[in-house]
Amino acid sequence: MCRNIKTLRPPVTPDADDADFRAAALQYVRKVSGFRAPAAHNREAFDRAVDAVTEATARLLAELEVRGSQARVAEATV
C-alpha cells in the first residue's frame, strides 16, 4: 500500500522539512485508514488527519534532544 516511512530525525536526515513531514504523515494516514485516496465523503477527515500528524511530527522533531556521538559529529560539521 505504501512504502516505509523514513527516519526524519537529525542527524539521520539533517535537512528534513515540512514537505518530508507531510509525506510521512500522508503515508501514515493511508496505512492506518486502509485508503490510498479517500472517497469524497471522507476527504475532509482524511486531510485533517494528515494535517494533525504533520504538525505532531514537526513538533516532536523540534522538541527532541539528540545525544550521543552521531549528534556531536553532526554539530561539529555545522
All heavy atoms as a GROMACS GRO file, in nm:
protein
  596
    1MET      N    1   0.082  -0.119   0.000
    1MET     CA    2   0.000   0.000   0.000
    1MET      C    3   0.087   0.125   0.000
    1MET      O    4   0.063   0.218  -0.076
    1MET     CB    5  -0.092  -0.001   0.121
    1MET     CG    6  -0.169   0.129   0.137
    1MET     SD    7  -0.271   0.133   0.280
    1MET     CE    8  -0.406   0.033   0.222
    2CYS      N    9   0.184   0.131   0.087
    2CYS     CA   10   0.274   0.247   0.087
    2CYS      C   11   0.413   0.200   0.128
    2CYS      O   12   0.429   0.100   0.195
    2CYS     CB   13   0.223   0.357   0.179
    2CYS     SG   14   0.219   0.314   0.353
    3ARG      N   15   0.511   0.276   0.088
    3ARG     CA   16   0.647   0.238   0.121
    3ARG      C   17   0.677   0.275   0.266
    3ARG      O   18   0.600   0.345   0.330
    3ARG     CB   19   0.745   0.303   0.026
    3ARG     CG   20   0.736   0.453   0.028
    3ARG     CD   21   0.823   0.511  -0.083
    3ARG     NE   22   0.833   0.653  -0.065
    3ARG     CZ   23   0.747   0.742  -0.114
    3ARG    NH1   24   0.646   0.701  -0.185
    3ARG    NH2   25   0.763   0.870  -0.092
    4ASN      N   26   0.789   0.229   0.314
    4ASN     CA   27   0.828   0.257   0.452
    4ASN      C   28   0.849   0.406   0.473
    4ASN      O   29   0.899   0.476   0.386
    4ASN     CB   30   0.957   0.183   0.487
    4ASN     CG   31   0.935   0.034   0.494
    4ASN    OD1   32   0.826  -0.013   0.521
    4ASN    ND2   33   1.039  -0.041   0.469
    5ILE      N   34   0.813   0.451   0.591
    5ILE     CA   35   0.836   0.590   0.628
    5ILE      C   36   0.980   0.601   0.673
    5ILE      O   37   1.026   0.525   0.758
    5ILE     CB   38   0.740   0.634   0.740
    5ILE    CG1   39   0.595   0.624   0.691
    5ILE    CG2   40   0.772   0.774   0.786
    5ILE    CD1   41   0.492   0.646   0.799
    6LYS      N   42   1.054   0.697   0.618
    6LYS     CA   43   1.196   0.711   0.652
    6LYS      C   44   1.214   0.789   0.782
    6LYS      O   45   1.126   0.866   0.823
    6LYS     CB   46   1.273   0.777   0.539
    6LYS     CG   47   1.238   0.923   0.516
    6LYS     CD   48   1.320   0.981   0.402
    6LYS     CE   49   1.288   1.128   0.384
    6LYS     NZ   50   1.373   1.191   0.286
    7THR      N   51   1.327   0.769   0.845
    7THR     CA   52   1.362   0.844   0.965
    7THR      C   53   1.388   0.989   0.928
    7THR      O   54   1.466   1.017   0.838
    7THR     CB   55   1.487   0.783   1.032
    7THR    OG1   56   1.460   0.646   1.063
    7THR    CG2   57   1.524   0.859   1.157
    8LEU      N   58   1.323   1.080   0.998
    8LEU     CA   59   1.336   1.222   0.968
    8LEU      C   60   1.418   1.297   1.072
    8LEU      O   61   1.445   1.415   1.057
    8LEU     CB   62   1.196   1.287   0.957
    8LEU     CG   63   1.108   1.231   0.846
    8LEU    CD1   64   0.970   1.294   0.852
    8LEU    CD2   65   1.172   1.254   0.710
    9ARG      N   66   1.458   1.228   1.176
    9ARG     CA   67   1.530   1.291   1.287
    9ARG      C   68   1.675   1.320   1.251
    9ARG      O   69   1.744   1.235   1.198
    9ARG     CB   70   1.526   1.197   1.408
    9ARG     CG   71   1.604   1.246   1.528
    9ARG     CD   72   1.608   1.142   1.639
    9ARG     NE   73   1.655   1.012   1.599
    9ARG     CZ   74   1.784   0.978   1.585
    9ARG    NH1   75   1.878   1.066   1.603
    9ARG    NH2   76   1.817   0.856   1.550
   10PRO      N   77   1.720   1.441   1.283
   10PRO     CA   78   1.863   1.469   1.267
   10PRO      C   79   1.942   1.387   1.367
   10PRO      O   80   1.890   1.361   1.475
   10PRO     CB   81   1.876   1.618   1.298
   10PRO     CG   82   1.737   1.672   1.297
   10PRO     CD   83   1.645   1.556   1.325
   11PRO      N   84   2.059   1.344   1.342
   11PRO     CA   85   2.140   1.369   1.225
   11PRO      C   86   2.116   1.270   1.112
   11PRO      O   87   2.182   1.279   1.010
   11PRO     CB   88   2.282   1.358   1.278
   11PRO     CG   89   2.273   1.254   1.385
   11PRO     CD   90   2.135   1.277   1.448
   12VAL      N   91   2.020   1.178   1.128
   12VAL     CA   92   1.993   1.080   1.022
   12VAL      C   93   1.951   1.152   0.894
   12VAL      O   94   2.000   1.123   0.786
   12VAL     CB   95   1.885   0.979   1.067
   12VAL    CG1   96   1.852   0.882   0.956
   12VAL    CG2   97   1.931   0.904   1.192
   13THR      N   98   1.859   1.246   0.908
   13THR     CA   99   1.814   1.326   0.794
   13THR      C  100   1.820   1.472   0.837
   13THR      O  101   1.722   1.530   0.883
   13THR     CB  102   1.669   1.288   0.754
   13THR    OG1  103   1.661   1.148   0.737
   13THR    CG2  104   1.628   1.356   0.625
   14PRO      N  105   1.937   1.535   0.823
   14PRO     CA  106   1.955   1.670   0.875
   14PRO      C  107   1.877   1.778   0.801
   14PRO      O  108   1.853   1.884   0.856
   14PRO     CB  109   2.105   1.694   0.861
   14PRO     CG  110   2.148   1.602   0.751
   14PRO     CD  111   2.057   1.483   0.761
   15ASP      N  112   1.834   1.750   0.680
   15ASP     CA  113   1.766   1.853   0.600
   15ASP      C  114   1.617   1.826   0.581
   15ASP      O  115   1.556   1.877   0.487
   15ASP     CB  116   1.835   1.868   0.465
   15ASP     CG  117   1.839   1.737   0.387
   15ASP    OD1  118   1.808   1.632   0.445
   15ASP    OD2  119   1.874   1.740   0.268
   16ALA      N  120   1.556   1.748   0.672
   16ALA     CA  121   1.412   1.721   0.662
   16ALA      C  122   1.334   1.850   0.680
   16ALA      O  123   1.368   1.935   0.762
   16ALA     CB  124   1.371   1.619   0.767
   17ASP      N  125   1.228   1.866   0.598
   17ASP     CA  126   1.149   1.988   0.605
   17ASP      C  127   1.000   1.955   0.609
   17ASP      O  128   0.961   1.838   0.620
   17ASP     CB  129   1.182   2.080   0.487
   17ASP     CG  130   1.154   2.015   0.352
   17ASP    OD1  131   1.087   1.910   0.345
   17ASP    OD2  132   1.199   2.071   0.251
   18ASP      N  133   0.916   2.057   0.601
   18ASP     CA  134   0.771   2.037   0.610
   18ASP      C  135   0.718   1.943   0.502
   18ASP      O  136   0.625   1.867   0.527
   18ASP     CB  137   0.698   2.171   0.603
   18ASP     CG  138   0.715   2.254   0.730
   18ASP    OD1  139   0.746   2.195   0.836
   18ASP    OD2  140   0.696   2.376   0.723
   19ALA      N  141   0.777   1.946   0.384
   19ALA     CA  142   0.734   1.856   0.277
   19ALA      C  143   0.761   1.710   0.316
   19ALA      O  144   0.678   1.622   0.290
   19ALA     CB  145   0.803   1.890   0.146
   20ASP      N  146   0.875   1.685   0.380
   20ASP     CA  147   0.907   1.550   0.427
   20ASP      C  148   0.810   1.507   0.537
   20ASP      O  149   0.766   1.392   0.541
   20ASP     CB  150   1.050   1.543   0.479
   20ASP     CG  151   1.153   1.565   0.371
   20ASP    OD1  152   1.143   1.502   0.264
   20ASP    OD2  153   1.244   1.646   0.394
   21PHE      N  154   0.779   1.599   0.629
   21PHE     CA  155   0.686   1.569   0.738
   21PHE      C  156   0.548   1.535   0.681
   21PHE      O  157   0.483   1.440   0.725
   21PHE     CB  158   0.672   1.686   0.835
   21PHE     CG  159   0.802   1.732   0.896
   21PHE    CD1  160   0.812   1.859   0.950
   21PHE    CD2  161   0.914   1.651   0.902
   21PHE    CE1  162   0.930   1.904   1.008
   21PHE    CE2  163   1.033   1.695   0.958
   21PHE     CZ  164   1.040   1.821   1.012
   22ARG      N  165   0.504   1.612   0.583
   22ARG     CA  166   0.371   1.589   0.523
   22ARG      C  167   0.369   1.456   0.447
   22ARG      O  168   0.269   1.382   0.454
   22ARG     CB  169   0.332   1.703   0.432
   22ARG     CG  170   0.190   1.690   0.381
   22ARG     CD  171   0.130   1.822   0.340
   22ARG     NE  172  -0.012   1.808   0.313
   22ARG     CZ  173  -0.107   1.807   0.404
   22ARG    NH1  174  -0.078   1.822   0.531
   22ARG    NH2  175  -0.234   1.793   0.370
   23ALA      N  176   0.476   1.424   0.375
   23ALA     CA  177   0.481   1.297   0.301
   23ALA      C  178   0.473   1.179   0.398
   23ALA      O  179   0.402   1.081   0.371
   23ALA     CB  180   0.608   1.290   0.217
   24ALA      N  181   0.544   1.188   0.509
   24ALA     CA  182   0.540   1.081   0.609
   24ALA      C  183   0.400   1.072   0.670
   24ALA      O  184   0.348   0.962   0.692
   24ALA     CB  185   0.644   1.106   0.717
   25ALA      N  186   0.340   1.187   0.699
   25ALA     CA  187   0.205   1.188   0.757
   25ALA      C  188   0.104   1.125   0.661
   25ALA      O  189   0.017   1.048   0.702
   25ALA     CB  190   0.164   1.332   0.790
   26LEU      N  191   0.116   1.159   0.533
   26LEU     CA  192   0.026   1.102   0.433
   26LEU      C  193   0.041   0.950   0.427
   26LEU      O  194  -0.058   0.876   0.423
   26LEU     CB  195   0.054   1.164   0.297
   26LEU     CG  196  -0.032   1.115   0.181
   26LEU    CD1  197  -0.180   1.137   0.208
   26LEU    CD2  198   0.011   1.184   0.052
   27GLN      N  199   0.163   0.902   0.429
   27GLN     CA  200   0.187   0.757   0.428
   27GLN      C  201   0.125   0.691   0.550
   27GLN      O  202   0.061   0.586   0.541
   27GLN     CB  203   0.337   0.728   0.423
   27GLN     CG  204   0.400   0.760   0.292
   27GLN     CD  205   0.551   0.734   0.294
   27GLN    OE1  206   0.604   0.678   0.389
   27GLN    NE2  207   0.618   0.776   0.190
   28TYR      N  208   0.143   0.755   0.666
   28TYR     CA  209   0.088   0.701   0.791
   28TYR      C  210  -0.065   0.694   0.784
   28TYR      O  211  -0.125   0.592   0.816
   28TYR     CB  212   0.134   0.787   0.908
   28TYR     CG  213   0.072   0.745   1.039
   28TYR    CD1  214   0.122   0.635   1.108
   28TYR    CD2  215  -0.036   0.813   1.092
   28TYR    CE1  216   0.064   0.594   1.228
   28TYR    CE2  217  -0.094   0.775   1.211
   28TYR     CZ  218  -0.044   0.665   1.278
   28TYR     OH  219  -0.102   0.625   1.395
   29VAL      N  220  -0.129   0.803   0.745
   29VAL     CA  221  -0.275   0.807   0.740
   29VAL      C  222  -0.328   0.707   0.637
   29VAL      O  223  -0.429   0.639   0.662
   29VAL     CB  224  -0.326   0.951   0.713
   29VAL    CG1  225  -0.476   0.952   0.688
   29VAL    CG2  226  -0.290   1.041   0.831
   30ARG      N  227  -0.261   0.694   0.525
   30ARG     CA  228  -0.302   0.594   0.426
   30ARG      C  229  -0.296   0.454   0.486
   30ARG      O  230  -0.387   0.373   0.467
   30ARG     CB  231  -0.211   0.600   0.304
   30ARG     CG  232  -0.239   0.716   0.212
   30ARG     CD  233  -0.137   0.720   0.100
   30ARG     NE  234  -0.172   0.820   0.001
   30ARG     CZ  235  -0.091   0.858  -0.096
   30ARG    NH1  236   0.029   0.804  -0.110
   30ARG    NH2  237  -0.130   0.951  -0.182
   31LYS      N  238  -0.188   0.424   0.557
   31LYS     CA  239  -0.170   0.292   0.614
   31LYS      C  240  -0.275   0.263   0.721
   31LYS      O  241  -0.339   0.158   0.721
   31LYS     CB  242  -0.029   0.281   0.674
   31LYS     CG  243   0.004   0.145   0.728
   31LYS     CD  244  -0.002   0.042   0.617
   31LYS     CE  245   0.127  -0.030   0.605
   31LYS     NZ  246   0.126  -0.129   0.500
   32VAL      N  247  -0.295   0.359   0.811
   32VAL     CA  248  -0.389   0.340   0.920
   32VAL      C  249  -0.534   0.331   0.870
   32VAL      O  250  -0.612   0.248   0.918
   32VAL     CB  251  -0.374   0.454   1.024
   32VAL    CG1  252  -0.484   0.450   1.128
   32VAL    CG2  253  -0.239   0.443   1.092
   33SER      N  254  -0.569   0.415   0.772
   33SER     CA  255  -0.707   0.417   0.723
   33SER      C  256  -0.737   0.302   0.626
   33SER      O  257  -0.852   0.262   0.612
   33SER     CB  258  -0.736   0.550   0.653
   33SER     OG  259  -0.666   0.558   0.530
   34GLY      N  260  -0.632   0.253   0.561
   34GLY     CA  261  -0.654   0.149   0.461
   34GLY      C  262  -0.693   0.204   0.325
   34GLY      O  263  -0.725   0.128   0.235
   35PHE      N  264  -0.690   0.337   0.311
   35PHE     CA  265  -0.726   0.401   0.185
   35PHE      C  266  -0.606   0.472   0.126
   35PHE      O  267  -0.540   0.549   0.194
   35PHE     CB  268  -0.836   0.507   0.205
   35PHE     CG  269  -0.967   0.451   0.253
   35PHE    CD1  270  -1.015   0.485   0.378
   35PHE    CD2  271  -1.042   0.366   0.173
   35PHE    CE1  272  -1.136   0.435   0.423
   35PHE    CE2  273  -1.163   0.316   0.218
   35PHE     CZ  274  -1.210   0.350   0.343
   36ARG      N  275  -0.581   0.448  -0.001
   36ARG     CA  276  -0.476   0.524  -0.070
   36ARG      C  277  -0.526   0.664  -0.097
   36ARG      O  278  -0.454   0.762  -0.082
   36ARG     CB  279  -0.437   0.455  -0.201
   36ARG     CG  280  -0.320   0.524  -0.268
   36ARG     CD  281  -0.284   0.465  -0.401
   36ARG     NE  282  -0.168   0.525  -0.462
   36ARG     CZ  283  -0.145   0.653  -0.482
   36ARG    NH1  284  -0.228   0.742  -0.439
   36ARG    NH2  285  -0.036   0.696  -0.542
   37ALA      N  286  -0.651   0.674  -0.137
   37ALA     CA  287  -0.718   0.802  -0.158
   37ALA      C  288  -0.860   0.787  -0.103
   37ALA      O  289  -0.929   0.691  -0.139
   37ALA     CB  290  -0.721   0.838  -0.305
   38PRO      N  291  -0.902   0.877  -0.018
   38PRO     CA  292  -1.035   0.862   0.042
   38PRO      C  293  -1.147   0.899  -0.056
   38PRO      O  294  -1.126   0.974  -0.151
   38PRO     CB  295  -1.031   0.962   0.158
   38PRO     CG  296  -0.938   1.068   0.110
   38PRO     CD  297  -0.834   0.994   0.032
   39ALA      N  298  -1.264   0.845  -0.030
   39ALA     CA  299  -1.382   0.885  -0.106
   39ALA      C  300  -1.413   1.031  -0.073
   39ALA      O  301  -1.368   1.084   0.030
   39ALA     CB  302  -1.500   0.795  -0.068
   40ALA      N  303  -1.490   1.094  -0.157
   40ALA     CA  304  -1.522   1.236  -0.138
   40ALA      C  305  -1.581   1.264   0.000
   40ALA      O  306  -1.548   1.365   0.062
   40ALA     CB  307  -1.618   1.282  -0.248
   41HIS      N  308  -1.665   1.175   0.050
   41HIS     CA  309  -1.729   1.200   0.179
   41HIS      C  310  -1.632   1.181   0.297
   41HIS      O  311  -1.664   1.221   0.408
   41HIS     CB  312  -1.853   1.111   0.197
   41HIS     CG  313  -1.824   0.964   0.199
   41HIS    ND1  314  -1.806   0.890   0.084
   41HIS    CD2  315  -1.809   0.879   0.302
   41HIS    CE1  316  -1.782   0.764   0.116
   41HIS    NE2  317  -1.783   0.755   0.247
   42ASN      N  318  -1.514   1.124   0.273
   42ASN     CA  319  -1.413   1.108   0.379
   42ASN      C  320  -1.294   1.202   0.361
   42ASN      O  321  -1.203   1.205   0.445
   42ASN     CB  322  -1.362   0.965   0.382
   42ASN     CG  323  -1.464   0.869   0.436
   42ASN    OD1  324  -1.541   0.903   0.524
   42ASN    ND2  325  -1.468   0.750   0.381
   43ARG      N  326  -1.291   1.280   0.255
   43ARG     CA  327  -1.174   1.363   0.222
   43ARG      C  328  -1.140   1.461   0.335
   43ARG      O  329  -1.025   1.477   0.371
   43ARG     CB  330  -1.201   1.439   0.092
   43ARG     CG  331  -1.102   1.549   0.057
   43ARG     CD  332  -0.959   1.505   0.044
   43ARG     NE  333  -0.940   1.418  -0.070
   43ARG     CZ  334  -0.825   1.354  -0.094
   43ARG    NH1  335  -0.721   1.371  -0.014
   43ARG    NH2  336  -0.812   1.275  -0.196
   44GLU      N  337  -1.240   1.528   0.392
   44GLU     CA  338  -1.213   1.628   0.495
   44GLU      C  339  -1.149   1.563   0.619
   44GLU      O  340  -1.050   1.616   0.672
   44GLU     CB  341  -1.342   1.699   0.533
   44GLU     CG  342  -1.319   1.820   0.621
   44GLU     CD  343  -1.447   1.898   0.646
   44GLU    OE1  344  -1.531   1.908   0.553
   44GLU    OE2  345  -1.461   1.949   0.758
   45ALA      N  346  -1.201   1.451   0.663
   45ALA     CA  347  -1.144   1.381   0.780
   45ALA      C  348  -1.003   1.333   0.749
   45ALA      O  349  -0.913   1.343   0.833
   45ALA     CB  350  -1.233   1.264   0.818
   46PHE      N  351  -0.982   1.281   0.630
   46PHE     CA  352  -0.851   1.233   0.586
   46PHE      C  353  -0.750   1.347   0.586
   46PHE      O  354  -0.640   1.336   0.643
   46PHE     CB  355  -0.865   1.173   0.446
   46PHE     CG  356  -0.746   1.095   0.397
   46PHE    CD1  357  -0.737   0.959   0.419
   46PHE    CD2  358  -0.645   1.158   0.325
   46PHE    CE1  359  -0.629   0.886   0.370
   46PHE    CE2  360  -0.537   1.086   0.276
   46PHE     CZ  361  -0.528   0.950   0.299
   47ASP      N  362  -0.787   1.460   0.528
   47ASP     CA  363  -0.697   1.576   0.521
   47ASP      C  364  -0.667   1.632   0.660
   47ASP      O  365  -0.554   1.672   0.686
   47ASP     CB  366  -0.757   1.686   0.432
   47ASP     CG  367  -0.757   1.646   0.284
   47ASP    OD1  368  -0.685   1.552   0.247
   47ASP    OD2  369  -0.830   1.712   0.207
   48ARG      N  370  -0.768   1.636   0.747
   48ARG     CA  371  -0.744   1.683   0.885
   48ARG      C  372  -0.646   1.591   0.957
   48ARG      O  373  -0.559   1.638   1.031
   48ARG     CB  374  -0.876   1.689   0.963
   48ARG     CG  375  -0.952   1.818   0.946
   48ARG     CD  376  -1.059   1.835   1.053
   48ARG     NE  377  -1.142   1.717   1.074
   48ARG     CZ  378  -1.257   1.693   1.011
   48ARG    NH1  379  -1.305   1.780   0.925
   48ARG    NH2  380  -1.325   1.584   1.036
   49ALA      N  381  -0.658   1.462   0.934
   49ALA     CA  382  -0.566   1.367   0.997
   49ALA      C  383  -0.424   1.388   0.947
   49ALA      O  384  -0.329   1.387   1.026
   49ALA     CB  385  -0.613   1.224   0.971
   50VAL      N  386  -0.407   1.408   0.816
   50VAL     CA  387  -0.274   1.434   0.761
   50VAL      C  388  -0.216   1.561   0.821
   50VAL      O  389  -0.099   1.565   0.861
   50VAL     CB  390  -0.278   1.440   0.606
   50VAL    CG1  391  -0.144   1.486   0.551
   50VAL    CG2  392  -0.315   1.305   0.547
   51ASP      N  393  -0.298   1.666   0.831
   51ASP     CA  394  -0.252   1.792   0.891
   51ASP      C  395  -0.209   1.772   1.036
   51ASP      O  396  -0.104   1.823   1.078
   51ASP     CB  397  -0.361   1.899   0.884
   51ASP     CG  398  -0.391   1.946   0.743
   51ASP    OD1  399  -0.308   1.924   0.653
   51ASP    OD2  400  -0.499   2.006   0.724
   52ALA      N  401  -0.288   1.697   1.113
   52ALA     CA  402  -0.258   1.675   1.254
   52ALA      C  403  -0.128   1.596   1.272
   52ALA      O  404  -0.046   1.628   1.357
   52ALA     CB  405  -0.374   1.603   1.323
   53VAL      N  406  -0.110   1.492   1.191
   53VAL     CA  407   0.012   1.411   1.200
   53VAL      C  408   0.133   1.493   1.155
   53VAL      O  409   0.242   1.483   1.213
   53VAL     CB  410  -0.002   1.280   1.121
   53VAL    CG1  411   0.130   1.203   1.118
   53VAL    CG2  412  -0.112   1.194   1.180
   54THR      N  413   0.117   1.576   1.053
   54THR     CA  414   0.225   1.663   1.007
   54THR      C  415   0.269   1.757   1.119
   54THR      O  416   0.388   1.771   1.148
   54THR     CB  417   0.182   1.745   0.884
   54THR    OG1  418   0.148   1.656   0.778
   54THR    CG2  419   0.293   1.838   0.837
   55GLU      N  420   0.172   1.820   1.184
   55GLU     CA  421   0.203   1.912   1.295
   55GLU      C  422   0.268   1.839   1.411
   55GLU      O  423   0.365   1.889   1.471
   55GLU     CB  424   0.076   1.982   1.341
   55GLU     CG  425   0.021   2.080   1.240
   55GLU     CD  426  -0.117   2.133   1.278
   55GLU    OE1  427  -0.158   2.119   1.395
   55GLU    OE2  428  -0.183   2.189   1.190
   56ALA      N  429   0.218   1.721   1.445
   56ALA     CA  430   0.275   1.644   1.555
   56ALA      C  431   0.418   1.602   1.524
   56ALA      O  432   0.505   1.604   1.612
   56ALA     CB  433   0.189   1.521   1.584
   57THR      N  434   0.444   1.566   1.400
   57THR     CA  435   0.579   1.526   1.359
   57THR      C  436   0.676   1.644   1.370
   57THR      O  437   0.786   1.631   1.426
   57THR     CB  438   0.578   1.472   1.215
   57THR    OG1  439   0.491   1.359   1.210
   57THR    CG2  440   0.717   1.433   1.169
   58ALA      N  441   0.636   1.759   1.321
   58ALA     CA  442   0.721   1.879   1.329
   58ALA      C  443   0.748   1.915   1.474
   58ALA      O  444   0.862   1.946   1.511
   58ALA     CB  445   0.655   1.995   1.255
   59ARG      N  446   0.646   1.910   1.558
   59ARG     CA  447   0.661   1.942   1.700
   59ARG      C  448   0.755   1.843   1.769
   59ARG      O  449   0.845   1.880   1.844
   59ARG     CB  450   0.525   1.945   1.768
   59ARG     CG  451   0.526   1.997   1.909
   59ARG     CD  452   0.386   2.018   1.967
   59ARG     NE  453   0.295   1.906   1.947
   59ARG     CZ  454   0.192   1.905   1.862
   59ARG    NH1  455   0.166   2.009   1.788
   59ARG    NH2  456   0.115   1.798   1.852
   60LEU      N  457   0.735   1.715   1.741
   60LEU     CA  458   0.820   1.611   1.800
   60LEU      C  459   0.966   1.633   1.764
   60LEU      O  460   1.054   1.634   1.852
   60LEU     CB  461   0.775   1.473   1.754
   60LEU     CG  462   0.868   1.357   1.789
   60LEU    CD1  463   0.872   1.336   1.940
   60LEU    CD2  464   0.826   1.231   1.718
   61LEU      N  465   0.994   1.651   1.636
   61LEU     CA  466   1.133   1.665   1.593
   61LEU      C  467   1.195   1.795   1.645
   61LEU      O  468   1.316   1.799   1.672
   61LEU     CB  469   1.142   1.657   1.442
   61LEU     CG  470   1.108   1.518   1.385
   61LEU    CD1  471   1.109   1.520   1.233
   61LEU    CD2  472   1.200   1.411   1.439
   62ALA      N  473   1.115   1.898   1.662
   62ALA     CA  474   1.167   2.024   1.716
   62ALA      C  475   1.201   2.012   1.864
   62ALA      O  476   1.292   2.078   1.913
   62ALA     CB  477   1.064   2.136   1.695
   63GLU      N  478   1.129   1.926   1.934
   63GLU     CA  479   1.148   1.913   2.079
   63GLU      C  480   1.246   1.804   2.120
   63GLU      O  481   1.291   1.803   2.234
   63GLU     CB  482   1.013   1.888   2.146
   63GLU     CG  483   0.918   2.006   2.134
   63GLU     CD  484   0.780   1.978   2.190
   63GLU    OE1  485   0.757   1.867   2.244
   63GLU    OE2  486   0.694   2.067   2.179
   64LEU      N  487   1.281   1.714   2.030
   64LEU     CA  488   1.373   1.606   2.065
   64LEU      C  489   1.513   1.660   2.092
   64LEU      O  490   1.561   1.749   2.021
   64LEU     CB  491   1.383   1.503   1.952
   64LEU     CG  492   1.266   1.409   1.934
   64LEU    CD1  493   1.290   1.320   1.813
   64LEU    CD2  494   1.241   1.325   2.058
   65GLU      N  495   1.575   1.604   2.192
   65GLU     CA  496   1.715   1.636   2.221
   65GLU      C  497   1.797   1.514   2.183
   65GLU      O  498   1.783   1.408   2.242
   65GLU     CB  499   1.732   1.667   2.369
   65GLU     CG  500   1.873   1.703   2.406
   65GLU     CD  501   1.888   1.734   2.555
   65GLU    OE1  502   1.788   1.771   2.617
   65GLU    OE2  503   2.000   1.717   2.605
   66VAL      N  504   1.878   1.528   2.081
   66VAL     CA  505   1.958   1.417   2.031
   66VAL      C  506   2.093   1.419   2.100
   66VAL      O  507   2.164   1.520   2.097
   66VAL     CB  508   1.975   1.426   1.878
   66VAL    CG1  509   2.058   1.310   1.827
   66VAL    CG2  510   1.839   1.430   1.810
   67ARG      N  511   2.128   1.308   2.161
   67ARG     CA  512   2.257   1.297   2.230
   67ARG      C  513   2.336   1.183   2.169
   67ARG      O  514   2.283   1.100   2.098
   67ARG     CB  515   2.235   1.268   2.378
   67ARG     CG  516   2.165   1.379   2.450
   67ARG     CD  517   2.150   1.347   2.595
   67ARG     NE  518   2.083   1.456   2.665
   67ARG     CZ  519   2.057   1.456   2.792
   67ARG    NH1  520   2.091   1.353   2.866
   67ARG    NH2  521   1.996   1.558   2.848
   68GLY      N  522   2.465   1.179   2.197
   68GLY     CA  523   2.548   1.069   2.150
   68GLY      C  524   2.650   1.115   2.048
   68GLY      O  525   2.652   1.230   2.005
   69SER      N  526   2.731   1.022   2.007
   69SER     CA  527   2.842   1.054   1.918
   69SER      C  528   2.796   1.105   1.782
   69SER      O  529   2.858   1.194   1.726
   69SER     CB  530   2.934   0.933   1.901
   69SER     OG  531   2.862   0.826   1.842
   70GLN      N  532   2.689   1.049   1.727
   70GLN     CA  533   2.641   1.095   1.596
   70GLN      C  534   2.597   1.241   1.603
   70GLN      O  535   2.623   1.318   1.513
   70GLN     CB  536   2.526   1.010   1.547
   70GLN     CG  537   2.568   0.874   1.498
   70GLN     CD  538   2.449   0.798   1.443
   70GLN    OE1  539   2.335   0.825   1.476
   70GLN    NE2  540   2.477   0.700   1.358
   71ALA      N  541   2.532   1.278   1.711
   71ALA     CA  542   2.486   1.416   1.726
   71ALA      C  543   2.605   1.510   1.738
   71ALA      O  544   2.606   1.619   1.680
   71ALA     CB  545   2.395   1.429   1.848
   72ARG      N  546   2.707   1.469   1.812
   72ARG     CA  547   2.825   1.554   1.826
   72ARG      C  548   2.897   1.572   1.693
   72ARG      O  549   2.943   1.679   1.660
   72ARG     CB  550   2.920   1.495   1.931
   72ARG     CG  551   2.870   1.519   2.073
   72ARG     CD  552   2.977   1.483   2.173
   72ARG     NE  553   3.000   1.340   2.181
   72ARG     CZ  554   2.929   1.255   2.255
   72ARG    NH1  555   2.829   1.298   2.326
   72ARG    NH2  556   2.959   1.128   2.258
   73VAL      N  557   2.903   1.465   1.613
   73VAL     CA  558   2.966   1.474   1.482
   73VAL      C  559   2.888   1.569   1.394
   73VAL      O  560   2.944   1.654   1.325
   73VAL     CB  561   2.976   1.333   1.416
   73VAL    CG1  562   3.016   1.345   1.270
   73VAL    CG2  563   3.075   1.247   1.492
   74ALA      N  564   2.755   1.559   1.395
   74ALA     CA  565   2.671   1.647   1.314
   74ALA      C  566   2.687   1.792   1.356
   74ALA      O  567   2.695   1.882   1.273
   74ALA     CB  568   2.525   1.606   1.324
   75GLU      N  569   2.694   1.819   1.487
   75GLU     CA  570   2.711   1.954   1.536
   75GLU      C  571   2.848   2.011   1.498
   75GLU      O  572   2.861   2.128   1.470
   75GLU     CB  573   2.692   1.958   1.688
   75GLU     CG  574   2.548   1.935   1.731
   75GLU     CD  575   2.532   1.921   1.880
   75GLU    OE1  576   2.636   1.926   1.953
   75GLU    OE2  577   2.420   1.904   1.926
   76ALA      N  578   2.948   1.926   1.497
   76ALA     CA  579   3.084   1.971   1.466
   76ALA      C  580   3.098   2.013   1.319
   76ALA      O  581   3.180   2.097   1.286
   76ALA     CB  582   3.184   1.860   1.497
   77THR      N  583   3.014   1.956   1.233
   77THR     CA  584   3.023   1.989   1.091
   77THR      C  585   2.942   2.113   1.054
   77THR      O  586   2.949   2.160   0.943
   77THR     CB  587   2.975   1.871   1.004
   77THR    OG1  588   2.839   1.842   1.036
   77THR    CG2  589   3.063   1.749   1.025
   78VAL      N  590   2.865   2.164   1.148
   78VAL     CA  591   2.780   2.281   1.121
   78VAL      C  592   2.857   2.409   1.140
   78VAL      O  593   2.948   2.435   1.197
   78VAL     CB  594   2.655   2.280   1.213
   78VAL    CG1  595   2.577   2.408   1.196
   78VAL    CG2  596   2.572   2.160   1.182
   0.00000   0.00000   0.00000
